[in-house]
Amino acid sequence: MYEINQQSLLKPQYKMGFDMLAKLLGFSRNHLNYRLKMLNQSRNTVLNALEAESKVVKRLLDDPNYVVKPEDIWSKK
């Protein structure tokens, strides 16, 4: 990534800009934004479905300090 940025920018960086990423992937910036939006929507749909069906997933999403224990996964509660 550093070498690619070095070719395109005056000051090479270890981060890649959105425009450069789109160019490398062969997309326009708008198309990349659209794909990112679709991925986020799909992710949210899956997480919402999991949250509705699983108490463990709900606790994980609600409490960042929650640690999953084997009995939480295997219990039928």
C-alpha positions in Angstrom: 0.0 0.0 0.0 2.9 2.3 0.8 4.4 1.8 -2.6 1.1 2.4 -4.4 0.6 5.6 -2.5 4.2 6.6 -3.2 3.5 6.4 -6.9 0.4 8.5 -6.7 1.1 11.1 -4.0 3.8 13.5 -3.2 3.9 12.4 0.4 3.5 8.6 0.7 1.2 7.4 3.4 0.2 4.1 4.9 -3.5 4.8 4.6 -5.3 4.6 1.3 -7.8 7.2 0.3 -11.3 6.3 -0.9 -10.6 7.6 -4.4 -7.5 5.5 -4.7 -9.2 2.4 -3.4 -12.0 2.9 -6.0 -9.5 3.3 -8.7 -7.6 0.1 -7.7 -10.9 -1.9 -7.6 -12.0 -0.5 -10.9 -15.1 1.3 -9.6 -16.1 4.8 -9.6 -16.3 6.6 -6.3 -20.1 6.6 -6.5 -20.2 2.8 -7.2 -17.9 2.1 -4.3 -20.1 4.2 -2.0 -23.2 2.3 -3.3 -21.5 -1.1 -2.6 -20.5 0.0 0.8 -24.1 1.1 1.6 -25.4 -2.3 0.4 -22.9 -4.2 2.5 -23.8 -2.1 5.6 -27.5 -2.8 5.0 -27.0 -6.5 4.6 -24.9 -6.5 7.8 -27.5 -4.7 9.7 -30.2 -7.0 8.5 -28.3 -10.1 9.6 -27.5 -8.5 13.0 -31.1 -7.5 13.5 -32.3 -11.1 12.7 -29.7 -12.6 15.1 -30.5 -10.1 17.8 -34.2 -11.0 17.5 -33.5 -14.8 17.7 -30.6 -15.1 20.1 -30.2 -13.8 23.7 -26.4 -14.2 23.5 -26.2 -12.0 20.4 -28.5 -9.4 22.0 -26.3 -9.3 25.1 -23.1 -9.0 22.9 -24.6 -6.1 21.0 -26.0 -4.3 24.1 -23.0 -4.9 26.4 -19.4 -4.5 25.0 -17.9 -6.0 28.1 -20.0 -9.2 28.0 -17.9 -12.3 27.7 -19.6 -15.4 26.1 -19.4 -18.6 28.1 -19.9 -22.0 26.6 -23.0 -22.6 28.8 -24.5 -19.4 27.3 -24.2 -20.9 23.8 -25.4 -24.4 24.6 -28.2 -23.6 27.0 -31.7 -23.8 25.6 -33.0 -20.9 27.6 
